[in-house]
Amino acid sequence: MVELTLYTPEMTWETLSFFPGSAEVKILRTEQGGARTLLVRLPPGGEISPHSHLGVVQHYVLEGEYETEGEMFGAGTYRLLPKHADVGTISTETGAVILMIYDPVAS
């Protein structure tokens, strides 16, 4: 692994295309085996459709709040989603920015 330093305010938000929903992403890290680190921004009224993960995924809410499966997750909240987790719709009324960290998936 090589050292990587990014200044995220200078990065451009891109349309999120690798899972369904209305959100934007800044890709901070992508590695073999599916490991990656993302900033995901949901606009007010935005949502990510139900999906599942092959590996462990971590969420840390940096700004705003989102709701999924009847629970609200606000700024400062950390979630650890286990392997093969089914994720319900993630929605927000006011908008949210989430740091998402994906562990690699063994082949």
N, C-alpha and C positions, 0 to 999 in steps of 0.2 A: 504494500500500500504506500502511496506517495502522499506527502503533505498537501493539503488543499486549503486555501483561504479564499473566501468569497465575501464581498460586501453586498448583501442582499438588496438594499435600497436601489442599487444601480442595475439590478437584474430586471428583465421584463417579465410581466405576468403572461403566461401562455394559456390557451384553452386546454382544460383538462380533458384528455382523450382516452386514457387507458383504463378508466372505469366510468360507468354511466352517471351523468348528472350535469348540473349547471354550476361549474366552478372553474377557478383558474389555479395555475400551479407554477411554482418556481422549483426546478429540480436542482437540488444541492449536491446530491451524490447518487451515482448509479454504479453498481458493481455486479460482477458475475454472480449467478445464483439468485438474482432478483433482489439483492440488498439495495436499498435506496433510502434517501432522506429527502423529504419534500416539504415545502410550505404550500398549503392549500388554502385558498381564499374563496369563501362562499359569499356571494353578494346577498343583500337583504332579499329574503324570499327564495334564496337558492337552496338546492338540495342535491344530495348524492343518492342515487337509487340503491335498493338492496343489492348486496353482493357478498362474496365470501373470499377469504384469504387462505392461501396455502400455508403460509408461515406466520410467525408472530409479528404483530403490528402494534406500535405504540403511538398514541395520540397525546399531544400536549396543547391545550387551547391557549393561544397567545393573546387573542383579542376576541371580544364578543362572546357569543354562546351558541350552542347548537343542541338540538333535541333528537333523540333516537330511542325508540321503544319505550316511550313514556318517561324517559329521564332527561333532565337538562344538565348540560356540561358547560360551565362558564370558564372565563379566563382564569388560569391557574390550575385547571383540572387536568390530571394525568389519567389516561386509560391504557391498560395493557390488554390487547385482544389476543387470545391464544391461537395456536395453529388450527386451521380449518374452521375458524369462527365465521358464523353467518352474521352479517351486519345488516340491520334493518335500515330503512330510509333515514338519512342524516339530513335534517332541515334546520333552517334558521330564519327567524323573522327579521332580525336586525343585522345579520352578517357575522362572519367569524373568520379568523385566521388560525389554522391548526398546523402544528409541526407534526409530521407523520414520519415515523422511522420503521422501515421494513427490514426484518432480519432475512438473511439468505435462506433459500429453500434448498434442502439437500436433494441431489438428483437421484 
